[in-house]
Structures are given as C-alpha cells and as structure tokens.
Amino acid sequence: MAKPIALQLWSVQDACQEDFFGTLEQVAEMGYDGVEFAGYYGKSAVELRTKLAELGLAVAGSHIPYEKFRDELDAVIAFEQELGNEYLICPWADFETEAEWLEFAKTLRIIAEKVRDAGLHFVYHNHAHEFEKLGNDYILDVLLAGVHGLEVELDTYWVHHAGVDVVTYMQRWADRMPLVHLKDMKRDPVESTEIGNGVLAIKRFAELAEQSGVKWLVIEQEAFDKDPLESVKIGLLNLRKLVEKG
C-alpha cells in the first residue's frame, strides 16, 4: 500500500494567509491525504481539528519555530496534542560556530525528552547547510547521533543540493525517518519545481520510503512559474503516477 501524501502548507502560504480554511478545502479537493502545517493563521487547535475532520484530511506534522520549542515548549505540546498531531518538527536552525551547534544539540536533548514523554515525536527538517562538517561528520549526523529520540524529516531536494547522495543518506537513517520531503529540482536556474517536472529521482526516493519506516511523503515546493495551488496539484498527480507505476 502506497504511503499517504501530504502537502507542506508553506508551499501555498500566500493563499493560506488570504483564506486559510478555503485553502485547506482546495487541498482536500486535489486529493491530498493530509497536510503539514507551517503556522496556524490564528486558528485554535479545536477549530483546526474540526475543519480537518470535515475535509477528511489528516495531520502529517507541523513545522514549529525552534524558538517556540525553546521558550514555550509546554504550550506547544498542549496545542499539538489537542490538534492530534504526532510529529513536531523543527524546520530550521543555523549557527556560525561549532560551540553554538553543540549548545543547540544540548537544548534539543531537553526538548526531545519532553516531547517523547508526552507520547509525541520530535523531528528535525534539514536544509543544505546541515551537510557542512562539524569535526569529521555532517552537522545533521552529529545532531541525530547526539540527541536521543530525535528523528529526521529528510528534505531530499536539499540533500541533493548539498552534493550528498540522497539514496545513500535515506538508507543511513531509514529507522529514524518518519517523514520525507519530496521537492523536485530544475537545473536552470537551480530551484524547486513541480514533482515530476524536474531532474531528481523522485520515483526512487518514493520507492525507498515505501521500503523503510516512512509514514508520510510530504510534497513541498518553494519556487513557482504558475499559481502555487496549480503547481502543488500537478505535483500530487505526478507523484501518484510515479508511485502507482511501482
């Protein structure tokens, strides 16, 4: 059975800002199985849970700023539990020195323990810079090896962008990878594009996810030459075709 497919709502952030619930309705009509949040646009957890149930959409996860994890963790956990979200994702961090990264890892250990104690999953989403070296290892490897219970939402676009073999890296962390971001790449200019319209081995990544512990395939797109809602619909249709071809 194919993995369910969610949309990272950052892809359609302008539409969400204009009409959040109307955008969720369009996403459901496209045929997505779920959504991954990137902000709640003033809606309560109860309002969101009710709307998702009405639309038949599941929660794949939520991108929550690191600062909120650090400073408002109890409130974050309470909100996500009420929403019915299992996967709490730190979407971005960047530091200039090794000491800052190691201090960040210490804070992640505290966060990860509290999130796990609440019965939830704490997940880190990468970009390209986590594939710079910290000593002899990639920053992302240092975080995953050093923070007990931390999982990864591997962004395949950014792994490739960093010059790392995506398949090898997916295999390395298969047992710690509940979510995968699928984002295709065009070469000129180097930027994201609709799934299936770029140069990345999306079909192979999806096959590998199918064989591993991945729970959700998450489509994300950050650059557009047409309406973002149209682009993410094309991406979903193309991904389903790739998956169905087996």
C-alpha positions in Angstrom: 0.0 0.0 0.0 1.4 3.4 -1.0 2.4 5.8 1.7 -0.1 8.7 2.2 0.8 12.0 0.7 0.6 15.4 2.5 1.2 19.0 1.4 3.6 21.2 3.3 1.4 24.3 3.5 4.4 26.6 3.3 4.1 25.9 -0.4 0.8 27.8 -0.6 1.5 30.3 2.2 0.0 33.3 0.4 -3.3 31.5 -0.2 -3.3 30.4 3.4 -2.7 34.0 4.6 -5.7 35.1 2.4 -8.1 32.3 3.3 -6.7 29.5 5.4 -9.8 27.3 5.6 -10.6 27.9 1.9 -7.1 26.8 1.0 -7.5 23.6 3.1 -10.7 22.9 1.2 -8.8 23.2 -2.1 -6.0 21.0 -0.9 -8.6 18.3 0.1 -10.3 18.6 -3.3 -7.0 17.9 -5.0 -6.8 14.6 -3.3 -4.1 15.1 -0.7 -4.3 12.7 2.3 -3.1 15.2 4.8 -1.3 18.5 5.5 1.8 19.5 7.2 1.4 22.8 8.9 3.7 25.9 8.8 1.7 28.2 11.1 -2.0 28.2 12.1 -3.1 31.7 11.0 -4.9 32.5 14.2 -6.9 29.2 14.4 -7.3 27.2 17.6 -6.4 23.6 17.8 -10.1 22.7 18.1 -11.0 24.8 15.1 -8.3 23.1 13.0 -9.1 19.6 14.2 -12.8 20.1 13.4 -12.1 21.5 9.9 -9.7 18.7 9.0 -12.2 16.1 10.1 -14.8 17.8 7.9 -12.5 17.7 4.9 -11.1 14.2 5.6 -7.5 15.5 5.9 -5.1 14.0 8.4 -2.2 15.9 10.2 1.1 14.7 8.9 3.1 17.0 11.1 3.8 20.7 11.9 6.8 22.9 11.4 7.2 24.9 14.6 10.0 27.5 15.0 12.9 26.4 17.2 12.4 29.5 19.4 8.9 28.3 20.3 10.2 24.9 21.2 12.9 26.5 23.3 10.7 29.1 25.1 7.1 27.8 25.0 7.5 24.0 25.0 4.7 23.1 27.4 2.2 25.3 25.4 3.5 23.8 22.1 3.0 20.3 23.3 -0.5 21.0 24.7 -1.6 22.6 21.4 -0.3 19.7 19.3 -1.9 17.1 21.5 -5.2 18.9 21.2 -4.7 19.2 17.4 -4.0 15.5 17.2 -0.5 15.9 15.7 2.2 13.3 16.5 5.1 14.9 14.6 6.6 18.1 16.0 9.2 19.4 13.5 12.0 21.9 14.0 12.2 23.3 10.5 15.3 25.5 10.6 18.4 26.3 12.6 21.7 27.8 11.6 24.8 28.7 13.7 28.2 30.0 12.9 30.4 28.1 15.3 30.9 24.5 16.4 30.2 25.6 20.0 26.8 27.1 19.0 25.8 23.9 17.2 26.8 21.8 20.2 24.9 24.0 22.6 21.9 23.7 20.2 22.2 19.9 20.4 22.1 20.1 24.2 18.8 22.1 24.0 17.4 19.6 21.5 18.1 16.8 24.0 15.9 18.6 26.6 13.1 19.2 24.1 13.2 15.7 22.7 12.9 14.2 26.1 9.8 16.2 27.0 8.2 15.6 23.6 8.8 11.9 23.9 7.4 11.9 27.5 4.2 13.4 26.0 3.9 10.5 23.6 4.9 12.6 20.6 7.7 12.6 18.0 10.4 15.3 17.8 11.7 15.7 14.3 14.4 17.9 12.6 14.0 19.1 9.0 17.2 19.8 7.1 18.4 22.2 4.5 21.7 22.1 2.7 23.9 23.7 5.4 23.5 20.8 7.8 25.8 18.9 5.4 28.7 21.1 6.3 31.2 19.3 8.6 31.3 19.6 12.4 34.6 17.9 13.0 34.6 14.8 10.8 30.9 14.4 10.5 28.0 16.2 8.9 26.2 18.6 11.3 22.9 16.6 10.7 24.7 13.3 11.6 26.1 15.0 14.8 22.5 16.1 15.8 20.9 12.7 15.1 23.7 10.7 16.8 23.8 13.0 19.8 20.2 13.6 20.5 18.4 10.5 21.8 15.0 10.1 20.2 15.5 12.9 17.6 14.1 11.8 14.2 14.6 13.4 10.8 12.3 14.7 8.1 14.7 14.4 5.3 14.3 17.0 2.6 15.6 15.2 -0.5 16.0 18.4 -2.5 18.4 20.0 0.0 20.4 16.7 0.4 21.0 16.7 -3.3 21.6 20.4 -3.4 24.4 19.9 -0.8 26.1 17.3 -3.1 25.2 14.3 -1.0 23.7 11.1 -2.5 20.1 11.1 -1.4 19.5 7.3 -1.6 22.6 6.5 0.5 21.6 9.1 3.1 18.0 7.9 3.2 19.2 4.4 3.8 21.6 5.6 6.6 18.7 7.0 8.7 15.8 4.8 7.5 14.9 3.8 11.0 14.8 7.4 12.2 12.9 9.0 9.2 9.2 9.1 9.7 8.7 11.8 7.2 10.3 12.7 3.8 10.1 15.9 1.9 9.8 15.4 -1.8 10.7 18.5 -3.8 11.8 18.4 -7.4 14.6 20.5 -8.9 15.0 22.3 -12.2 18.6 23.0 -13.4 18.3 26.4 -15.0 18.0 28.2 -12.7 18.6 25.7 -9.9 15.4 25.9 -8.0 12.4 23.8 -6.9 9.7 22.9 -9.4 6.6 20.6 -9.6 7.2 17.0 -8.6 7.8 15.0 -11.9 8.9 18.1 -13.9 12.4 18.3 -12.6 15.6 16.2 -12.7 15.6 14.4 -9.3 15.0 10.7 -8.9 11.6 11.2 -7.2 10.4 7.8 -8.1 13.4 6.1 -6.5 13.1 8.3 -3.3 9.4 7.3 -3.0 10.3 3.6 -3.5 12.9 3.8 -0.8 10.5 5.5 1.5 8.0 2.7 0.8 10.5 0.1 1.9 11.5 2.0 5.1 9.8 3.3 8.2 8.5 6.5 6.5 4.9 7.3 7.5 4.3 10.3 5.1 5.5 11.5 1.8 5.3 15.3 2.0 5.3 17.5 -1.1 6.9 20.9 -0.8 7.6 23.5 -3.5 9.3 26.9 -2.9 9.6 28.4 -6.4 6.8 28.8 -9.0 6.2 29.9 -12.6 2.4 29.4 -12.2 -0.2 29.7 -9.4 1.2 27.7 -6.4 -2.1 25.9 -5.9 -2.0 24.7 -9.5 1.7 23.6 -9.1 1.0 21.5 -6.0 -1.9 19.9 -7.7 0.3 19.0 -10.6 2.9 17.7 -8.2 0.4 15.4 -6.4 -0.9 14.0 -9.7 2.6 13.3 -11.0 3.7 11.7 -7.7 0.7 9.4 -7.6 1.5 8.3 -11.2 5.1 7.6 -10.2 4.1 5.7 -7.1 1.4 3.7 -9.0 3.9 2.6 -11.7 5.7 0.7 -9.0 
